[in-house]
């Protein structure tokens, strides 16, 4: 909650803990091994929602999770960067 207050504001402590636990489990299922990579995946989940990759409107996220090259940690880093760019643009903060 301290690092992502806006994303966590609408969640109860129990729901937030469940979402974080689910993110960790899903990240490990994808093959993430390092804490930094799992944290990136959790941040993406906080921004896009649980099971974001199964949402038809977010099909573009699957490209990052299903591609086999480079390694999964690098793909999640690229996904996080793309998500932050899209969030900034949605807020009107994109550079022209």
C-alpha positions in Angstrom: 0.0 0.0 0.0 2.9 2.3 0.7 4.4 2.1 -2.7 1.1 2.0 -4.8 -1.5 3.9 -2.8 -3.8 4.7 -5.7 -3.9 1.2 -7.0 -4.5 -0.3 -3.6 -7.0 2.3 -2.3 -10.1 0.4 -3.3 -8.9 -2.9 -1.9 -9.4 -4.2 1.6 -6.2 -5.5 3.3 -7.4 -9.0 2.7 -8.1 -8.4 -1.0 -4.8 -6.6 -1.4 -2.9 -9.5 0.2 -4.7 -12.0 -2.0 -3.9 -10.1 -5.1 -0.2 -9.9 -4.2 -0.1 -13.6 -3.3 -1.8 -14.4 -6.6 0.7 -12.2 -8.5 3.6 -14.0 -6.8 2.2 -17.4 -7.6 1.4 -16.5 -11.2 4.8 -15.0 -11.7 6.5 -18.1 -10.4 4.3 -20.2 -12.7 5.6 -18.1 -15.6 9.1 -19.0 -14.6 10.1 -15.8 -12.7 12.7 -16.6 -10.1 14.1 -13.3 -9.0 12.3 -11.0 -6.5 12.8 -8.0 -8.8 11.0 -9.8 -11.7 8.2 -11.0 -9.4 7.8 -7.4 -8.1 7.5 -6.1 -11.7 4.8 -8.7 -12.4 3.0 -7.7 -9.2 3.1 -4.0 -10.2 1.7 -4.8 -13.7 -1.1 -6.8 -12.0 -1.9 -3.9 -9.7 -2.2 -1.6 -12.7 -4.1 -3.9 -15.1 -5.9 -6.2 -12.7 -5.9 -9.9 -11.8 -5.6 -12.2 -14.8 -5.0 -9.2 -17.0 -3.5 -11.5 -19.7 -6.8 -13.3 -20.1 -8.7 -10.0 -20.7 -9.5 -9.8 -24.4 -8.9 -6.0 -24.3 -5.4 -6.6 -23.1 -4.4 -9.2 -25.6 -1.2 -7.2 -26.3 0.1 -8.3 -22.9 0.2 -11.9 -24.0 2.9 -11.1 -26.5 5.2 -10.3 -23.6 4.3 -13.3 -21.6 4.3 -15.9 -24.3 7.4 -15.0 -26.3 10.3 -17.3 -25.5 13.1 -14.9 -26.3 14.5 -13.1 -24.3 14.1 -14.7 -20.9 10.9 -14.3 -19.0 12.4 -11.8 -16.5 13.4 -9.5 -19.4 9.9 -9.9 -21.0 8.2 -8.9 -17.8 10.6 -5.8 -17.6 9.5 -4.9 -21.1 5.9 -5.4 -20.3 6.2 -3.2 -17.2 7.8 -0.5 -19.3 5.0 -0.7 -21.9 2.3 -0.6 -19.2 3.8 2.5 -17.5 4.0 4.2 -21.0 0.4 3.4 -21.7 -0.7 4.6 -18.2 1.2 7.9 -18.7 -0.3 8.4 -22.1 -3.7 7.7 -20.8 -3.1 10.5 -18.2 -2.1 12.9 -21.0 1.6 12.8 -19.9 3.1 11.5 -23.2 5.7 13.5 -24.9 4.7 14.7 -28.3 
